[in-house]
């Protein structure tokens, strides 16, 4: 087991580590969602809220399979977050990351034009912003890795050309692809079912892991 993995296990889901700044951050997330829901009730357009749920659900799935990597290797997950946090929820996930991903989908949805045909630099704007935001997320992750806050263990997930592309594609880009697919659906029922499936998969994975090995690390 790597040193980063050992540190990531310390205080895992330990509520005594919670810090007071979590409360205002939680209030900000609630404010953003209630504001978007109020607009949705008036307009009938729930895309911003649904995009928020979609990207958070995709990140939940990513963190779940990352935890499974650690479980099966007993060495390290692809990424670990061993640094200081108000609450570490998985070896590669903490409360600060969760708050960020909770609103990332709303940010994306409020950035794109409703007309999918509008292009930016020759690229349909929904895809342009998916690529741009995914690339920016990779840039931030590289900075966190350099600072030692986000540790990468395996060569395929590192600051090499191939590793950066893998982080871009599997780490972030598919989050926004899922969001644009969901908000592009015509029926609200189809959107909700799709989001339900996105959450059902990691929930079942975690229930299975809980029954076998005291949850997912």
C-alpha positions as a Markdown table, in Angstrom:
| # | Residue | x | y | z |
|---|---|---|---|---|
| 1 | Unk | 0.0 | 0.0 | 0.0 |
| 2 | Unk | 1.4 | 3.4 | -1.0 |
| 3 | Unk | 2.0 | 6.1 | 1.6 |
| 4 | Unk | -0.7 | 8.3 | -0.1 |
| 5 | Unk | -3.2 | 5.5 | 0.3 |
| 6 | Unk | -2.4 | 5.1 | 4.0 |
| 7 | Unk | -2.9 | 8.8 | 4.5 |
| 8 | Unk | -6.1 | 8.8 | 2.5 |
| 9 | Unk | -7.5 | 6.1 | 4.8 |
| 10 | Unk | -6.8 | 8.1 | 7.9 |
| 11 | Unk | -10.0 | 9.8 | 9.1 |
| 12 | Unk | -12.0 | 8.3 | 6.2 |
| 13 | Unk | -15.7 | 9.2 | 6.8 |
| 14 | Unk | -14.7 | 10.4 | 10.2 |
| 15 | Unk | -17.3 | 13.1 | 11.2 |
| 16 | Unk | -14.9 | 14.6 | 13.8 |
| 17 | Unk | -12.9 | 16.0 | 10.9 |
| 18 | Unk | -15.7 | 18.3 | 9.7 |
| 19 | Unk | -14.9 | 22.0 | 9.7 |
| 20 | Unk | -17.3 | 24.9 | 10.1 |
| 21 | Unk | -16.7 | 26.2 | 6.6 |
| 22 | Unk | -18.7 | 23.2 | 5.3 |
| 23 | Unk | -21.9 | 24.8 | 6.5 |
| 24 | Unk | -21.7 | 28.0 | 4.4 |
| 25 | Unk | -20.5 | 25.9 | 1.4 |
| 26 | Unk | -23.5 | 23.7 | 1.8 |
| 27 | Unk | -25.7 | 26.7 | 2.0 |
| 28 | Unk | -24.3 | 28.1 | -1.2 |
| 29 | Unk | -25.0 | 24.8 | -3.0 |
| 30 | Unk | -28.5 | 24.8 | -1.7 |
| 31 | Unk | -29.0 | 28.4 | -2.7 |
| 32 | Unk | -27.8 | 27.7 | -6.3 |
| 33 | Unk | -30.2 | 24.7 | -6.6 |
| 34 | Unk | -33.2 | 26.4 | -5.1 |
| 35 | Unk | -32.6 | 29.4 | -7.4 |
| 36 | Unk | -32.4 | 27.1 | -10.4 |
| 37 | Unk | -35.5 | 25.2 | -9.3 |
| 38 | Unk | -37.5 | 28.4 | -8.9 |
| 39 | Unk | -36.6 | 29.4 | -12.4 |
| 40 | Unk | -37.4 | 25.9 | -13.6 |
| 41 | Unk | -40.9 | 26.0 | -12.1 |
| 42 | Unk | -41.6 | 29.2 | -13.9 |
| 43 | Unk | -40.1 | 28.3 | -17.3 |
| 44 | Unk | -40.6 | 24.5 | -17.3 |
| 45 | Unk | -37.0 | 24.1 | -18.3 |
| 46 | Unk | -35.3 | 21.8 | -15.7 |
| 47 | Unk | -32.1 | 21.3 | -17.7 |
| 48 | Unk | -29.8 | 23.2 | -15.4 |
| 49 | Unk | -30.9 | 21.2 | -12.3 |
| 50 | Unk | -30.7 | 17.9 | -14.3 |
| 51 | Unk | -27.3 | 18.8 | -15.6 |
| 52 | Unk | -26.1 | 19.4 | -12.0 |
| 53 | Unk | -27.4 | 16.0 | -10.9 |
| 54 | Unk | -26.0 | 14.3 | -14.0 |
| 55 | Unk | -22.4 | 15.5 | -13.6 |
| 56 | Unk | -22.4 | 14.8 | -9.8 |
| 57 | Unk | -23.7 | 11.3 | -10.5 |
| 58 | Unk | -21.0 | 10.7 | -13.1 |
| 59 | Unk | -18.4 | 11.8 | -10.6 |
| 60 | Unk | -20.0 | 9.5 | -8.0 |
| 61 | Unk | -19.5 | 6.6 | -10.4 |
| 62 | Unk | -15.9 | 7.6 | -11.2 |
| 63 | Unk | -15.0 | 7.8 | -7.5 |
| 64 | Unk | -16.7 | 4.4 | -6.9 |
| 65 | Unk | -14.7 | 2.5 | -9.6 |
| 66 | Unk | -11.6 | 4.3 | -8.4 |
| 67 | Unk | -12.2 | 2.9 | -5.0 |
| 68 | Unk | -12.6 | -0.5 | -6.4 |
| 69 | Unk | -9.2 | -0.2 | -8.0 |
| 70 | Unk | -7.8 | 0.3 | -4.5 |
| 71 | Unk | -9.8 | -2.5 | -3.1 |
| 72 | Unk | -8.6 | -5.1 | -5.7 |
| 73 | Unk | -5.0 | -4.0 | -5.9 |
| 74 | Unk | -4.6 | -3.2 | -2.1 |
| 75 | Unk | -1.9 | -0.8 | -3.3 |
| 76 | Unk | -3.5 | 2.4 | -4.6 |
| 77 | Unk | -6.5 | 3.8 | -6.5 |
| 78 | Unk | -5.8 | 5.7 | -9.7 |
| 79 | Unk | -6.0 | 8.9 | -7.7 |
| 80 | Unk | -6.0 | 9.5 | -4.0 |
| 81 | Unk | -6.6 | 12.7 | -1.9 |
| 82 | Unk | -4.5 | 12.3 | 1.2 |
| 83 | Unk | -4.3 | 16.0 | 2.1 |
| 84 | Unk | -6.2 | 18.0 | 4.6 |
| 85 | Unk | -10.0 | 18.1 | 4.2 |
| 86 | Unk | -13.2 | 18.8 | 6.1 |
| 87 | Unk | -14.4 | 15.3 | 5.3 |
| 88 | Unk | -12.8 | 12.5 | 3.2 |
| 89 | Unk | -15.6 | 10.4 | 1.8 |
| 90 | Unk | -13.6 | 8.0 | -0.3 |
| 91 | Unk | -9.9 | 7.6 | -0.9 |
| 92 | Unk | -10.1 | 9.9 | -3.9 |
| 93 | Unk | -13.1 | 12.0 | -2.9 |
| 94 | Unk | -13.7 | 14.7 | -0.3 |
| 95 | Unk | -16.5 | 17.1 | 0.7 |
| 96 | Unk | -14.8 | 20.0 | -1.1 |
| 97 | Unk | -14.7 | 18.1 | -4.4 |
| 98 | Unk | -18.3 | 17.0 | -3.9 |
| 99 | Unk | -19.5 | 20.5 | -3.5 |
| 100 | Unk | -17.7 | 21.6 | -6.7 |
| 101 | Unk | -19.1 | 18.8 | -8.8 |
| 102 | Unk | -22.6 | 19.4 | -7.4 |
| 103 | Unk | -22.7 | 22.7 | -9.2 |
| 104 | Unk | -20.4 | 22.0 | -12.2 |
| 105 | Unk | -23.3 | 20.8 | -14.3 |
| 106 | Unk | -25.3 | 23.9 | -13.6 |
| 107 | Unk | -22.3 | 26.0 | -14.6 |
| 108 | Unk | -22.1 | 24.1 | -17.8 |
| 109 | Unk | -25.8 | 24.4 | -18.6 |
| 110 | Unk | -25.7 | 28.1 | -17.9 |
| 111 | Unk | -22.8 | 28.5 | -20.3 |
| 112 | Unk | -24.1 | 26.8 | -23.4 |
| 113 | Unk | -26.6 | 28.4 | -25.8 |
| 114 | Unk | -30.0 | 26.8 | -25.9 |
| 115 | Unk | -29.7 | 26.5 | -29.7 |
| 116 | Unk | -27.4 | 23.6 | -30.3 |
| 117 | Unk | -26.6 | 24.7 | -33.8 |
| 118 | Unk | -24.7 | 27.8 | -32.7 |
| 119 | Unk | -21.0 | 27.2 | -33.2 |
| 120 | Unk | -17.9 | 28.5 | -31.5 |
| 121 | Unk | -14.7 | 28.2 | -33.6 |
| 122 | Unk | -16.5 | 25.8 | -35.9 |
| 123 | Unk | -17.6 | 23.5 | -33.1 |
| 124 | Unk | -21.2 | 23.1 | -31.9 |
| 125 | Unk | -21.3 | 25.2 | -28.7 |
| 126 | Unk | -22.5 | 22.3 | -26.5 |
| 127 | Unk | -19.5 | 20.3 | -27.5 |
| 128 | Unk | -17.2 | 23.2 | -27.5 |
| 129 | Unk | -17.9 | 24.0 | -23.8 |
| 130 | Unk | -17.8 | 20.3 | -22.9 |
| 131 | Unk | -14.2 | 20.1 | -24.3 |
| 132 | Unk | -13.3 | 23.5 | -22.8 |
| 133 | Unk | -14.5 | 22.7 | -19.3 |
| 134 | Unk | -13.0 | 19.2 | -19.4 |
| 135 | Unk | -9.7 | 20.6 | -20.4 |
| 136 | Unk | -9.8 | 23.2 | -17.6 |
| 137 | Unk | -10.6 | 20.5 | -15.1 |
| 138 | Unk | -7.6 | 18.6 | -16.2 |
| 139 | Unk | -5.5 | 21.7 | -15.8 |
| 140 | Unk | -6.7 | 22.2 | -12.3 |
| 141 | Unk | -6.1 | 18.5 | -11.5 |
| 142 | Unk | -2.5 | 18.8 | -12.7 |
| 143 | Unk | -1.9 | 21.8 | -10.4 |
| 144 | Unk | -3.4 | 19.8 | -7.5 |
| 145 | Unk | -1.1 | 16.9 | -8.4 |
| 146 | Unk | 1.9 | 19.1 | -8.5 |
| 147 | Unk | 1.0 | 20.5 | -5.1 |
| 148 | Unk | 0.6 | 17.0 | -3.7 |
| 149 | Unk | -3.1 | 17.3 | -2.9 |
| 150 | Unk | -4.1 | 14.8 | -5.6 |
| 151 | Unk | -1.8 | 11.9 | -5.9 |
| 152 | Unk | -1.5 | 9.7 | -9.1 |
| 153 | Unk | 0.2 | 6.3 | -8.7 |
| 154 | Unk | 0.0 | 4.5 | -12.1 |
| 155 | Unk | 1.9 | 5.5 | -15.2 |
| 156 | Unk | -1.2 | 5.5 | -17.4 |
| 157 | Unk | -2.7 | 8.2 | -15.2 |
| 158 | Unk | 0.1 | 10.7 | -15.0 |
| 159 | Unk | 1.5 | 13.9 | -16.5 |
| 160 | Unk | 2.5 | 12.2 | -19.7 |
| 161 | Unk | 0.9 | 12.9 | -23.0 |
| 162 | Unk | -1.0 | 9.7 | -23.0 |
| 163 | Unk | -1.9 | 10.0 | -19.3 |
| 164 | Unk | -3.3 | 13.5 | -19.8 |
| 165 | Unk | -5.5 | 12.3 | -22.6 |
| 166 | Unk | -6.8 | 9.5 | -20.4 |
| 167 | Unk | -7.6 | 11.9 | -17.6 |
| 168 | Unk | -9.3 | 14.2 | -20.0 |
| 169 | Unk | -11.5 | 11.4 | -21.6 |
| 170 | Unk | -12.2 | 9.2 | -18.5 |
| 171 | Unk | -11.7 | 11.8 | -15.8 |
| 172 | Unk | -13.9 | 14.6 | -17.1 |
| 173 | Unk | -15.0 | 14.7 | -20.7 |
| 174 | Unk | -17.6 | 12.0 | -20.4 |
| 175 | Unk | -19.2 | 13.9 | -17.5 |
| 176 | Unk | -20.1 | 16.7 | -19.9 |
| 177 | Unk | -21.1 | 14.3 | -22.6 |
| 178 | Unk | -23.5 | 12.7 | -20.2 |
| 179 | Unk | -24.9 | 16.1 | -19.3 |
| 180 | Unk | -25.4 | 17.2 | -22.9 |
| 181 | Unk | -27.1 | 13.9 | -23.8 |
| 182 | Unk | -29.5 | 14.2 | -20.8 |
| 183 | Unk | -30.5 | 17.8 | -21.4 |
| 184 | Unk | -30.8 | 17.1 | -25.1 |
| 185 | Unk | -33.5 | 14.5 | -24.5 |
| 186 | Unk | -37.0 | 15.6 | -25.3 |
| 187 | Unk | -39.0 | 14.0 | -22.5 |
| 188 | Unk | -38.5 | 14.9 | -18.8 |
| 189 | Unk | -39.4 | 11.3 | -17.9 |
| 190 | Unk | -36.5 | 10.0 | -20.1 |
| 191 | Unk | -34.1 | 12.4 | -18.5 |
| 192 | Unk | -35.0 | 11.4 | -15.0 |
| 193 | Unk | -34.8 | 7.7 | -15.8 |
| 194 | Unk | -31.4 | 8.2 | -17.3 |
| 195 | Unk | -30.1 | 10.1 | -14.3 |
| 196 | Unk | -31.6 | 7.4 | -12.1 |
| 197 | Unk | -29.5 | 4.8 | -13.9 |
| 198 | Unk | -26.4 | 6.9 | -13.5 |
| 199 | Unk | -26.9 | 6.9 | -9.7 |
| 200 | Unk | -28.1 | 3.3 | -9.5 |
| 201 | Unk | -24.9 | 1.8 | -10.8 |
| 202 | Unk | -22.5 | 3.3 | -8.2 |
| 203 | Unk | -25.1 | 2.9 | -5.4 |
| 204 | Unk | -25.3 | -0.9 | -6.2 |
| 205 | Unk | -21.5 | -1.1 | -6.4 |
| 206 | Unk | -21.2 | 0.5 | -3.0 |
| 207 | Unk | -23.9 | -1.6 | -1.4 |
| 208 | Unk | -22.1 | -4.7 | -2.7 |
| 209 | Unk | -18.8 | -3.5 | -1.4 |
| 210 | Unk | -20.3 | -2.6 | 1.9 |
| 211 | Unk | -21.6 | -6.1 | 2.3 |
| 212 | Unk | -18.3 | -7.6 | 1.4 |
| 213 | Unk | -15.6 | -5.2 | 2.8 |
| 214 | Unk | -17.2 | -2.5 | 5.0 |
| 215 | Unk | -18.2 | -0.3 | 2.1 |
| 216 | Unk | -15.8 | 1.0 | -0.5 |
| 217 | Unk | -12.8 | 2.4 | 1.3 |
